[in-house]
Amino acid sequence: MDMPTIQARGNKLEISNLQLQMLIIYKSKILKCYCRGQILHINKSDDNAKCDIFAIDYGCVEKSISVRRIYHPQHKLNIPPLASHCQLADCKSKEEVWSSEVVDAMKYFVGEERAKIVVRGRTPDKLIVELINSCPDDIATMLALTGYTTLGYSQNIISRIPTLSKEKHYYTYKELKEGDTLHVRIQSGKDLHSFYVAQIDDYKKYIKERENLTWYSKEKHSLQPEDMKENKPISVFVSQLGRYERAIIKQITVPEDKALVQLVDWGSIIEADVSRMKPMSQIYFANPVIAIYCSAQQNQVWDNGLQRFLYPGYEFIIAIKKPGNQFDSPNIVKISPLSKFIK
């Protein structure tokens, strides 16, 4: 199928129909043509809306594209993105960020000729590759030999010696330290030994964004049974809530059929069929999980007067006495009524 067919535009898109992650056709300022895009951000005003869009067949992001330049695709095609996100293997910056000089050097070595890519590995969102053209060595080696980079590798880059590792999830967690005081609400928990809370501001943000996840997940195919693996991030339909939630597979209970999954924004664990699971998009790893794993300090664990704090939605104050480790070990906290902090 040719590009004009893939990029053919249909009717104009109305502001009311804009959705995050939506596949659209738009007029690119950079590429000077109509192309397929995925909406990353929406900024609405009274009579217009502007979107940040990822050109899925070219790999670039364009900001502030007016809805007046956005259309429905003319053809409903089941064609995956033609651009692949790549990163050079064995290529590490000498600085924390890539300088313009290094970028220009890479452009110089790559030139405008055809190049060969050798896939050396994968991360959840990109291919780790070796790039080879008519230069005496591969591009990463050329950059290192000319002093722009080193042949080391960053945390998300594979080394020259392959290693086998267990699949891990890529959610991030709120960073807490001893002495932090937070206004929280209870998310889940049955006793003061082990419960989950969310900071109020984080919860408000979650409320605003959760429908986008549900909309996105409904558009995706269910997870393939063979892809159901422990520690895999997914979105899962929770019938009690009537929507999809971010989750992680904790334990396979029936191979290729059912698993225990933890709702990372609530802390609770449920059993779910694979038919209710959907692959997780990289964009939903951007915000840290809002659930904070806690255990009350020892002198409060058996305080019956504090049991009412475990009612879902109950608000109170916690002070971090000993930081925990994500969902592996709880933060030891002191619980205080909200009234003590309201003047």
Secondary structure, DSSP 8 states (H G I E B T S, - for coil): --HHHHT-EEEE--GGG--TT-EEEEE-TTTSSEEEEEEEEEEE-SS-EEEEEEETTT--EEEEEEGGGEEEESS------S---EEETT-EESSSS--HHHHHHHHHHHTTS--EEEEEEEETTEEEEEEESSSSS-HHHHHHHTTSEES---TTS--SS-----------B----TT-EEEEEEEEEEETTEEEEEEHHHHHHHHHHHHHHHHHHHHS----GGG--TT-EEEEEETTTTEEEEEEEEEEEETTTEEEEEETTT--EEEEEGGGEEE--GGGGSS-B--EEEEE-HHHHT-GGGGGGGSTT-EEEEEEEE--BTTTB-EEEEEE-GGGG--
